[in-house]
Structure formats: structure tokens, C-alpha cells
Amino acid sequence: MRWLSKIRASLLRRDSRPRETILAYRKVYSDPQFGLWAFARLLESGGLFKRIDTEEQRAAHNVVVTMLENMGIPQGLNYDELARLVFNLTIPPEAVDG
């Protein structure tokens, strides 16, 4: 529980993203029973891969981006890995016209 007190203390600084914060976010969403589903749902509802047309969509999108930043995902060399992973995704039927 000592790591929790470090996270709580770090919440007082908006620019603070210590390793403990990154690990806590990842632990919550990597849970195989519920976390991965919740993470996928959050990405979808936040419109991460959708066009932003309204201020409401922009706000939801920014929440997801902030969460990903808190997870340490969109930084540095992770972009190389993300690019590789994207092209390993399946092509779902709804993506194909006709």
C-alpha cells in the first residue's frame, strides 16, 4: 500500500507521472477478466480512432488520450511498437465495403 500513498501524493501535481502511476493505470486495465474489456470500451467510447466533430467528442477523446499518457503509452519508442501492432490487427467485416 506504500505505492498508493506515492500515487496519492503525485495527484497533487498535474505534471507528475511517476513510474508508480503508470504501473497503477496499467494494472487496472490489464486485468484479464474485466480490465481489458473496460479498456477496449473506453477506447471505443472515447472515439480514439474516430473523427472528432463536436466538442463533446473532443472532450471524450481528450480523456482517453490523457489516460493513455498516464499509462505511458504514447511516448518515445512505443510509437514504433504501436505501428507494428496496428498492422497485426484483423480486418473486421464491417471495415470492408460491399
C-alpha positions in Angstrom: 0.0 0.0 0.0 3.0 2.3 0.2 2.8 2.7 -3.6 -0.7 4.0 -3.2 0.4 6.8 -0.9 3.0 7.8 -3.6 0.3 7.9 -6.2 -2.0 10.0 -4.0 0.8 12.4 -3.3 1.6 12.6 -7.0 -2.0 13.6 -7.8 -1.3 17.0 -6.3 1.0 17.8 -9.2 -0.7 17.7 -12.7 2.6 17.2 -14.5 3.6 14.3 -12.3 3.7 10.9 -13.9 6.0 8.7 -11.8 6.5 5.1 -12.6 4.1 4.1 -9.9 1.3 6.0 -11.6 2.0 4.3 -15.0 2.1 0.9 -13.4 -1.2 1.5 -11.5 -3.1 2.5 -14.6 -1.7 -0.5 -16.5 -2.6 -2.8 -13.6 -6.2 -1.7 -13.6 -6.7 -2.1 -17.3 -4.6 -5.3 -17.9 -6.9 -7.4 -15.6 -7.9 -10.3 -18.0 -11.4 -10.7 -16.5 -12.7 -7.1 -16.7 -9.9 -4.7 -17.3 -9.2 -5.5 -21.0 -13.0 -5.2 -21.7 -13.2 -1.9 -19.9 -10.1 -0.6 -21.7 -11.5 -1.6 -25.1 -14.8 0.0 -24.2 -13.1 3.2 -23.1 -11.1 3.4 -26.3 -14.3 3.0 -28.3 -16.5 5.4 -26.3 -13.7 7.9 -26.3 -13.5 7.9 -30.0 -9.8 7.3 -30.2 -9.9 6.2 -33.8 -12.9 8.3 -34.9 -13.2 11.7 -36.4 -14.0 14.4 -33.9 -17.0 16.5 -35.0 -18.3 18.0 -31.7 -17.0 19.5 -28.5 -18.5 16.5 -26.6 -16.5 14.1 -28.8 -13.4 16.2 -28.3 -13.8 16.1 -24.5 -14.2 12.3 -24.5 -11.3 11.9 -26.8 -9.1 14.0 -24.6 -10.0 11.9 -21.6 -8.8 8.8 -23.4 -5.6 10.5 -24.6 -4.9 11.7 -21.0 -5.4 8.1 -19.7 -3.1 6.7 -22.3 -0.5 9.3 -21.4 -0.9 8.3 -17.7 -0.3 4.7 -18.8 3.0 5.8 -20.5 1.8 4.5 -23.9 2.1 7.4 -26.4 5.7 8.2 -25.7 9.0 7.5 -27.3 9.7 4.1 -28.8 6.2 3.0 -28.1 5.2 4.5 -31.4 7.3 2.0 -33.3 5.7 -0.9 -31.4 2.2 0.6 -31.8 2.8 0.8 -35.6 3.8 -2.9 -35.7 0.8 -3.9 -33.6 -1.7 -2.0 -35.7 -0.8 -3.9 -38.8 -1.2 -7.2 -37.0 -4.9 -6.4 -36.3 -7.5 -8.4 -38.2 -9.7 -6.7 -40.8 -13.2 -6.9 -39.4 -16.1 -7.5 -41.8 -17.6 -4.0 -41.0 -14.4 -2.4 -42.3 -14.9 -3.7 -45.8 -17.4 -2.1 -48.2 -19.7 -4.5 -50.1 
